[in-house]
């Protein structure tokens, strides 16, 4: 009998939030830094012009936790 390697399938969750109040690169860095501290977050991409913050994580995140992280950075999730 051959030993087959175990393949662990990882399903990532990607969610986009709209954040208000960001106006510059410092804002982007602050929001990114706070969200990256949440457990399971693998990537954060911010589109400054639209306010879109796309978060990729190991599992779906609690929206309230994301909103709290954004609030800690000094901004607000609006959707």
C-alpha positions in Angstrom: 0.0 0.0 0.0 1.4 3.4 -1.0 1.3 6.2 1.5 -0.5 9.0 -0.1 0.5 12.5 1.1 -2.2 14.3 3.1 -3.5 17.3 1.2 -5.1 19.9 3.4 -7.4 22.1 1.5 -7.6 25.6 2.8 -10.6 27.7 2.0 -10.0 31.4 2.3 -12.7 34.0 2.8 -12.6 37.3 1.1 -14.8 40.2 2.2 -14.9 43.8 1.1 -15.8 46.7 3.4 -16.3 50.3 2.7 -14.4 52.6 5.1 -15.0 56.3 5.3 -12.5 59.0 6.3 -9.3 57.7 4.7 -7.5 60.5 2.7 -3.9 59.4 2.5 -1.3 56.7 2.7 -1.0 57.1 6.4 -4.8 56.3 6.7 -4.3 53.2 4.6 -1.4 52.0 6.7 -3.4 52.6 9.9 -6.4 50.6 8.8 -4.3 47.8 7.3 -2.2 47.5 10.5 -5.3 47.2 12.7 -7.1 44.7 10.6 -4.0 42.6 10.2 -4.0 42.1 13.9 -7.2 40.1 13.7 -6.8 36.4 14.0 -6.8 34.5 10.7 -6.2 37.6 8.5 -3.9 36.8 5.6 -4.1 39.9 3.4 -5.6 43.4 3.5 -5.9 45.5 0.3 -7.1 49.1 0.4 -8.3 51.2 -2.5 -8.0 54.7 -1.1 -10.1 56.4 -3.9 -13.2 54.3 -3.3 -12.6 53.4 0.4 -12.8 49.7 -0.4 -11.0 47.5 2.1 -10.7 43.9 0.9 -9.8 41.4 3.6 -8.7 37.8 2.9 -8.8 35.5 5.9 -8.6 31.8 6.8 -12.3 31.9 7.7 -15.1 34.5 7.6 -14.4 37.3 10.1 -16.9 38.8 12.6 -18.0 42.0 11.0 -18.1 43.7 14.4 -14.4 42.8 15.0 -13.4 44.3 11.7 -15.5 47.4 12.5 -13.8 47.7 15.9 -10.3 47.4 14.3 -11.2 50.1 11.8 -12.6 52.3 14.6 -9.3 51.7 16.6 -7.5 53.2 13.5 -9.7 56.2 13.7 -12.1 55.4 10.8 -15.6 54.0 10.3 -16.9 51.0 8.3 -20.0 52.3 6.4 -20.9 49.0 4.6 
